Amino acid sequence: MSEEIKLTSETIELLHKRVSVRKYSDEPVPQEMIDAVLSAAFRAPTSSNIQAYSVVVVRDQDIKDELSVLTGNQRWVAQTPVFLAFCADLRGMEGALERHEHDLDNNNLEIGLVSSIDATLVGMSAYLAAESVGLQGLMIGGVRNDTKSVAKALGLPSKVYCVFGMCLGFPGEVPKLKPRMAFDHMVHHDQYDADKLHAGLDAYDKALADHYRSLGRETTDASWTDDIDSKFAEPRRDDLREALKDLGFDFR
Ligand SMILES: Cc1cc2nc3c(=O)[nH]c(=O)nc-3n(C[C@H](O)[C@H](O)[C@H](O)COP(=O)(O)O)c2cc1C
């Protein structure tokens, strides 16, 4: 289906070329570029115009080294020229409530979700804006391995947490595009078609196994389903809810 799609645009082409980049050149990234990327990203929509996000731009090597360890010794976090921490941030909303003698101490799942979604939409917008000016990188969910220590490393006050990070730089090495699940597996028309699940998984297992083998990487024939099972059969980051509560987000 997707092969038959002819309509394109600069943005569509940019999206079709996007890939996570983990090696960066030594070329410095001008702050003007980061500012241009972020100011464009801040045009992203936010729920009820709450704009419940903030971004910490990290260039300090000691902080990047610390974040590299906290995210599970991810070396690209230490090597990236710029690390952006996209945060859910309730402080603006709370400041507004305080003017009316209210607070956000009693916040719930809805507030946690909308602020995390706001931060995510801004992050993805920044990612694409960065690609449009020649920067590449990747998102880092590893910040949630130890959410409280990451908050401390970034000096985040209460009611701010880092949803994900982003490495950004001029690319040193751009990997081959990773295949996606088939278009028809992901898209439903008018009614969700639950019957196509397993044929889609079989096809993707094969596509991903072929991809990894073409790179000389070992994998099983059931590449994706085996990987997902090994990562998610047991709950991950099971202490996250308590950690977020301590940071002022009560996902109840
Ligand atoms: C929210 C989010 C968090 C991610 N966290 C990490 C991470 O901590 N480390 C990493 O190497 N890649 C991370 N990735 C990158 C994914 O592994 C990558 O997007 C996925 O394997 C697909 O590959 P591609 O982006 O090259 O197409 C993350 C991606 C997203 C969207």
The ligand as an ORCA input file, in Angstrom:
! r2SCAN-3c Opt
* xyz 0 1
  C      10.471      7.871     23.488
  C      11.687      7.165     22.903
  C      12.701      6.776     23.737
  C      13.840      6.156     23.201
  N      14.867      5.833     24.044
  C      16.017      5.352     23.536
  C      17.129      5.156     24.386
  O      17.108      5.395     25.594
  N      18.278      4.691     23.815
  C      18.383      4.419     22.482
  O      19.455      4.019     22.025
  N      17.327      4.610     21.641
  C      16.154      5.084     22.143
  N      15.086      5.329     21.308
  C      15.236      5.066     19.872
  C      14.466      3.811     19.430
  O      15.176      2.663     19.826
  C      14.291      3.870     17.900
  O      13.504      4.992     17.568
  C      13.627      2.598     17.360
  O      14.439      1.466     17.561
  C      13.371      2.718     15.846
  O      14.581      2.986     15.164
  P      14.724      4.273     14.234
  O      14.379      5.491     15.071
  O      16.150      4.309     13.795
  O      13.792      4.097     13.091
  C      13.937      5.913     21.810
  C      12.879      6.305     20.983
  C      11.771      6.916     21.515
  C      10.647      7.351     20.600
*
